[in-house]
Amino acid sequence: MAVSKSRKCCTLRGRPALRIFVYCDCVQTDVSRNEDTDEKGVANIPKDLAVLFVSGDKDPVGDFGAGVWRVYEQYRKAGMKDVEIQLYSGDRHEILNEKDRKRVFEKIADWMAKRE
């Protein structure tokens, strides 16, 4: 698997493989200024690229889940076929460091395994 710096996604055998957004400061920046979350940029993302959004529903950076839902809907509206969202109840900003982080990592691993 290779990472394309210009597309910010992984490729497998030269085809887009998957994308996982852990909604954090870096993605919040993406949401407000990045080519992957503006209307034109989203339209250019391969429609068969799998995308998983994960966030805590108590994360103020993700507008308590509302911002994550907006980006998810934007991807779906653009015709993305395999877009999934998982909000973790009670989790805040650093979901990979929360008490239920094992559950978060398991979700990401399961999601990836289904797309191999």
N, C-alpha and C positions, 0 to 999 in steps of 0.2 A: 504494500500500500504506500502510495506517495502523497505528499501534501503539496498542493498547488498554492503558492504564495499569492498569485494574482486572483485566484478564485476563492481562496480561503476555505477549501473543502478537500476532502480526501478523494483520491481516485484509486480504483482497483482495476488493473489491466486496462488502464487508459480511460475508463468510464467513471463518471461520478459515483461515489459509493454511498456516503452518508454524511450527515452533519448533526452534531449535537450542540445545542446551545445550553450552557449552564447560565442562567440569567443572573448576571453579576455586573460589576462596574464596566467590564469590557464590552458586554453585550448592550448595556444601557447606552454606552457611547455609540455602538453600532446602530441601535434603534434610532438615535437622534441624528446621526450624521453619515451613516455608512451606506455604501452602494447596495448592500444586501438587504436593507430594510426600507429603502425608499421605493416608490412605485416602479420607477424605471429599472432599478437594480433587481428587484424581486422578479420582474418580468423576464429578466435575462438568466435567471437561475434555471438549470435543467429541471424539467418537470418530473423526471424520474429520480431526482435526488431525495433520499430519505432524510427527514429532519425531525429531531426530537428536541422539544423545549422542556427544560426542567427548572423549577423555581419553588421557593417557599411562598406560601400565601400570606405570610406576614412580612415580606421583604418590601420595605418602602422604596427601594431602588426600582423594583418592578411594579410599582404602584399597587402593591398588595395583590398581585396577580392580574390586575386589569391591563397593565402594559404588555404582559406576556401574552394574554389573550388577544390583544390588538394585533400584535405581530403574527401570531398563529393564524388569525383570520385573514390577515393580509396575504400570507403565503397560500392559504387555501383558495382565496379569491383569485389569485394569480394562476391557479390551475395545478398547483403542486399536488401530487397524488398521494404521497406517503408522508404526511405531517402529523405528528402526535404531540400532545402537551400533557405534562404531569406536574401538578402543583401539590406540594407537600404541606399538609395541614399543620399549622403551628411553627413551621420552619421560617427562618428569617433569611438574611442575605447570604450567608455562607453555608449552603445546603450540603456541601461536601465535608463540612466540619461540624454539622449538627449531631445531636445524640442519635438520630435515626439514619446516619450517613451510610450504614451498611445497606439499608433498604434502598437508598438512592443509588448507590453503586450497583446493587443487584438489578434494579430497574434498567439502568443504562446497559449493563452487560447482557441482560435478557433481550433488550431491544436490539442491540447489535447482533446477537447470535441469530435472531430471527431473520436477519438480512444478509447473512453470509452466503 
